[in-house]
Amino acid sequence: MPRPRVFPNHLEKPASAWGSGDKVLCIDAKGLRRTYVPGSPVEGHLYYVRGVYADSGQTGILLVGIRSPAFGSSQECGFLASRFRWIHD
């Protein structure tokens, strides 16, 4: 059986350790300029992570139920993890 990941403060989890299915709270939805379907995340709403990626040293996430336009090499554009806070179940 795999061992659970342990974090210094059990209520915090670094974005680089987030994974599919993790629950996050949107804490900053200001300035989103792309068109997302069905719409951009809303501050104060909960979302589930469907993917995590790193780009230029920053962690990005894709959210369940929200799709964004592809850019460049057809990679979907997600959201900076810093716009969200991990929620402990």
N, C-alpha and C positions, 0 to 999 in steps of 0.2 A: 504494500500500500504506500503511495507517495506521501511524503511528509508535507504538512502545510507550510506555506511561507510564513516566516515570523518577522515582524517589524517592530522596531523599538517602541513605538506608540501604537497599540493595537487598533486605534481609531484612525490612523493615517497609513496610507499606502502610496509609495512614490509612483508617479505616472508611468515610469518605465517598467513597472511591475504589473500594471493593469493588463487585463486580458479580456477575451470575448466573454460576455455574460456579466461582467462587473457592472454594478449600478453606480451612476454618477449624477451629480446635481449641477445644473448649469448655473454658474455664478457671474458670468460676463458674456452677454450676447450683443454688446455694443459694436458697431462698425463692421458687421458682416456684410460684404458687398456682393457675394456670389448669389446666384439663384439656386435655392435648395428645394427639393420636392419631398414632402408637401410644403415645407417652409423652413425657416431658420429655427434653431433652438431658442427656447424662451427662458429667460432668467427665472430661477425658482422651480423649474420643472425637472423631473427625474427622467433619465434616459439609460438605456443599456448599451454597452460597448459591443460592437461587432468586429472590430479590428483595431490594432495598434501598429503604428509605424514610426520610424525616425526619419527626419528630413533636416539636413543642415544642423544637426545637433539638437533639434527640438523634437519632443514627442508629440505625435498627432494621433487622433482617434477618429474612427468611423462609428456612427451611431445607428442602432437598429431603427428602422422606420424612416430614416432621413437619407436621401440620396443627393449627391451633388454632381455638378458637371465634371467631366474628365478634363485634364489639362495635359499638355505636352505629350507624353508617351502613353496616353490613355489611362493614367493612374487617376483614381478618384481623389478629389480634393476633400480632405476631412477638416477637422477642427483642432486648434491648439489645445493640448490637454490642460494648459494653464487656465482655460476658460471654464474648467469643470473641477469639482471636488469629488473624490471617491467617497461612496457611502458604505459604511459598514453595516452588514445585515445583522 
